[in-house]
């Protein structure tokens, strides 16, 4: 048989007569043959992998995202190369350079540096990039984001509707888009209600949020509600309130953005706004494959709404 016929069989091609397919598969079985992926990458000038760069793999939000991306990529016949940047622009730059050198199939990026020149290099090489969770400065990549501004506004309004007039916020870093957007949503809701915002950054970390909560309650001991702008910081806030013997929700009512698996296991269960992570991850992988088939189409930004999951930590809602 011709090399082309054998290749079509090994790559799952449909246009091969059944008797020829059977002959090839018998030979594969007798010889215990396994395709050489490295050689295939040299021939195609592209690795059979999707690069995934996340900013903090310890954050359950990104852990769930990677799990969903891996499922979606597998269904497309691709594997995942995972890199964690620790919100470090230098690490991000090094990983982007590695992915450009390896000619990965595409890259999903939760950026630590939206202006990283490595993003443009990937695009110039024809490697599609999808920004996940945070936008990048280059206008060419597609993006999948959540309505972070709207979520923080809704979280704040829930506490205001429950009768709280002294609502604080444990925010993320202003230098990170999700941190800035969520803080802006909280501040707008407070000012629209004629109230003064009171916030401290917990740096999107457990320990940072614990310290920030202690400091915030020292500054404003009359606070009766808190908006917490990610799931790791919710753990730090709960720790600080326990250390101060402040009951939830009778002492301080809580609403958090992100819905970790433990949200309904703590007492009282935590009121959250949940991102549709699986849907967002599947959409990001789909955008990568669409970009391969339509390299010249306009870039798309898909924005997903968060879902309220009202539990007991926010107290009585009017």
PyMOL commands that set and color helices and strands:
alter all, ss='L'
color gray80, all
select helices_A, chain A and resi 3-10+18-31+37-44+60-75+89-102+117-124+148-161+177-192+206-219+231-243+277-293+312-314
alter helices_A, ss='H'
color red, helices_A
select strands_A, chain A and resi 49-54+79-84+106-109+128-132+142-146+167-171+198-201+225-228+253-257+271-274+301-304+307-309
alter strands_A, ss='S'
color yellow, strands_A
deselect
rebuild
show_as cartoon
